[in-house]
Amino acid sequence: MTPERLRALCLSFNAAVEEFPFSPETSVFKVLGKMFALTALDARPLKVNLKCDPQDAIRLRAEHPDLIVPGWHMNKRHWNTVTVSGGPAGELPERLVRELVEDSYDLVVAGLPRADRLRLDRP
């Protein structure tokens, strides 16, 4: 997956926006003010921090120990750092990366107040 495709994927979700609160190099993707992905799109290897269910996080880290690790500078119980491409250990299948980004977005949306969730469901 390329940086352009990762950005497009993150922005494809309803109400998703890209912001730069930490530095011009660090893209933070949010839904209604809540972060669901954090990445330096120019970095090599390309990595992204994604929210994850704690049980799934443990499983994914065990299945892909060189590509999915506890979230760097994040709550390690709820966040993973995922090597998307260019890493020495290879890369994850694009389908899995898409699923992980979507799961992160869905977890953040699930934690929003009910009124916000309903607003997101409207066309």
Beta strands, then each sheet from edge to edge (+ up, - down):
strand 1: 16-19
strand 2: 27-31
strand 3: 34-39
strand 4: 46-51
strand 5: 68-70
strand 6: 79-85
sheet 1: 1+ 2- 3+ 4- 6+ 5-
end
